[in-house]
Structures are given as C-alpha cells and as structure tokens.
Amino acid sequence: MKRSGSMASLGLVASLLITACASGPPDSAAAAYAAATSPDSARQPAASQPSGAKKPVWTVPTEEEVAAALEKRYLDAANDFVKLKKDGELRFCKRYREIGSSIARINCITEAELRTQVDNMTQYRDDMRNKSGKCTWGVGCSGGG
C-alpha cells in the first residue's frame, strides 16, 4: 500500500514536470521567476526566442527600469519581490504557500497594487502610532492628575 502511494506521487511529479516543460518559457511566470532568481542569469531576459518567433511575454527588467518607475519608498518595499515585466508592464512577484498546501504558487502584483499596499500600510502605521500615544482608559497613564 505504501509503495503504490509513492508511485502515485512519483507519477504526479512526473506529470507536473512534463506540463511545466510543455507550457513553454515565454508565457510562463514560473519560468520567468526561475530565470530571475537563478544566480547564473543575472538580469537576462526570461526566455530567448529565435528571430522569427513570438516575442516573450515575461521578461526580467533591468535595475534602471525598476528605479525609473518607482520612488525610493516603493523601491524599499519591493526589495522582497522578484521584479518581472509582462507585456511591458512591471510586476512584483513572490512565491507563496497557501495554508494547507505544500505547493508553492507565484503571486504577482502590478506597480499600482504595490503602491496601494505601501500607502495603506503607511497610513495604518501612522494611525496606530497616533492611537497608542493617547491615554483613553485612565489607568496607567502618566502625566499626573
């Protein structure tokens, strides 16, 4: 029984590998992510195509392109993300594991979504700082009374 389970999982892994290879690198976020994170391909395009082939959808932008698109505070927030371009639009990608799953998925957000996240977090942080500075309960407040 244990052997058949391991054979089934081996078959699943093999089919996933075949599917990943068949999907092709130009249209695959996973292939672009792997190309962007591999140490030997420092900022190379995600996939190279023959001259007559369709232009790749996912590419790896240069650091200058990313720096030109974002201000410093957004660049600092984007340090944990892998930067990719899809159809000329800058995307920020991260590998996540959903709760209850052992399969990691790549989640990409746009430049506008990154800006919204950073702005919302800044607003939330400022609200919490202002709220914690006020004494609302009267117990444990310093300043005499």
QUIPE-V38191 format. One record per backbone hydrogen bond with DSSP energy under -1.0 kcal/mol. CO is the residue of the C=O (numbers start at 1). NH is the residue of the N-H. E is the energy in kcal/mol with one decimal. If there is no record, write none. Layout:
# QUIPE-V38191
<<CO/NH/E> <CO/NH/E>>
This chain:
# QUIPE-V38191
<<1/5/-1.6> <2/6/-1.8> <3/7/-2.0> <4/8/-2.1> <5/9/-2.1> <6/10/-2.0> <7/11/-2.2> <8/12/-2.2> <9/13/-2.3> <10/14/-2.3> <11/15/-2.5> <12/16/-2.3> <13/17/-2.3> <14/18/-2.3> <15/19/-2.6> <16/20/-2.5> <17/21/-2.2> <18/22/-2.4> <19/23/-1.8> <25/28/-1.0> <26/57/-1.1> <26/58/-1.7> <28/32/-1.8> <29/33/-2.8> <30/34/-2.5> <31/35/-2.3> <32/36/-2.3> <33/37/-1.8> <34/38/-1.3> <41/44/-1.0> <50/53/-1.6> <57/87/-1.9> <59/85/-3.1> <62/66/-1.8> <63/67/-2.6> <64/68/-2.2> <65/69/-1.2> <66/70/-1.4> <71/75/-2.3> <72/76/-2.6> <73/77/-1.3> <74/78/-1.5> <76/79/-1.0> <78/81/-1.3> <82/93/-3.0> <84/91/-3.6> <85/59/-2.7> <86/89/-2.1> <89/86/-2.5> <91/84/-2.5> <92/109/-2.4> <93/82/-3.2> <94/107/-3.0> <96/105/-3.6> <98/101/-2.1> <105/96/-3.4> <107/94/-2.1> <109/92/-2.8> <110/114/-2.1> <111/115/-2.3> <112/116/-2.3> <113/117/-2.4> <114/118/-2.5> <115/119/-2.6> <116/120/-2.7> <117/121/-2.4> <118/122/-2.4> <119/123/-2.4> <120/124/-2.6> <121/125/-2.6> <122/126/-2.4> <123/127/-2.4> <124/128/-2.4> <125/129/-2.2> <126/130/-2.3> <127/131/-2.3> <128/132/-2.4> <131/134/-1.1>>
